[in-house]
Amino acid sequence: MLAAGAFCLLTGFGAHRGRPFGDSRDGLPGGTVPRPLLLSVTGMGILGAAVFLFLQHYG
């Protein structure tokens, strides 16, 4: 959820009369920080969800 929120803040996606997803993704600031940061936050979220589900099922 944090990665999705950061994406929306950086690109304006989801705003009232905002840009469509494709335009928002292309408008994401490049460079050395924003994209890797969003990808790492997304990966940590997916990993956290997987650990939670594993522990919920086997714990």
C-alpha positions as CSV (number, residue, x, y, z in Angstrom):
1,M,0.0,0.0,0.0
2,L,2.9,2.3,0.7
3,A,4.3,1.8,-2.8
4,A,0.9,2.4,-4.4
5,G,0.5,5.6,-2.3
6,A,4.0,6.8,-3.2
7,F,3.4,6.1,-6.9
8,C,0.1,8.1,-6.8
9,L,1.9,11.0,-5.1
10,L,4.8,11.1,-7.5
11,T,2.7,10.8,-10.7
12,G,-0.7,12.3,-9.9
13,F,-2.4,9.0,-10.7
14,G,-5.8,8.6,-9.1
15,A,-6.4,12.3,-8.7
16,H,-9.7,13.7,-9.7
17,R,-9.5,14.0,-13.5
18,G,-5.9,12.7,-13.2
19,R,-3.8,11.0,-15.9
20,P,-4.4,7.4,-16.9
21,F,-2.1,4.7,-15.5
22,G,0.1,4.4,-18.6
23,D,0.8,8.1,-18.8
24,S,1.4,8.2,-15.0
25,R,3.9,5.3,-15.3
26,D,5.7,7.0,-18.1
27,G,5.8,10.3,-16.1
28,L,7.4,8.7,-13.1
29,P,10.6,10.5,-12.4
30,G,13.5,8.4,-13.4
31,G,16.9,8.7,-12.0
32,T,18.7,6.7,-9.4
33,V,16.2,7.0,-6.5
34,P,12.5,7.0,-7.2
35,R,12.1,3.8,-9.3
36,P,14.4,1.5,-7.3
37,L,12.8,2.9,-4.1
38,L,9.3,2.1,-5.3
39,L,10.4,-1.3,-6.4
40,S,12.1,-2.1,-3.1
41,V,9.1,-1.0,-1.1
42,T,6.8,-3.1,-3.3
43,G,9.1,-6.1,-2.8
44,M,9.2,-5.7,0.9
45,G,5.4,-5.5,1.0
46,I,5.0,-8.6,-1.1
47,L,7.6,-10.4,1.1
48,G,5.8,-9.2,4.3
49,A,2.5,-10.5,3.0
50,A,4.0,-13.8,2.1
51,V,5.5,-14.2,5.6
52,F,2.3,-13.2,7.2
53,L,0.3,-15.8,5.2
54,F,2.9,-18.5,5.9
55,L,2.8,-17.8,9.6
56,Q,-1.0,-17.6,9.6
57,H,-1.3,-21.0,7.9
58,Y,1.5,-22.9,9.7
59,G,1.9,-20.9,12.9
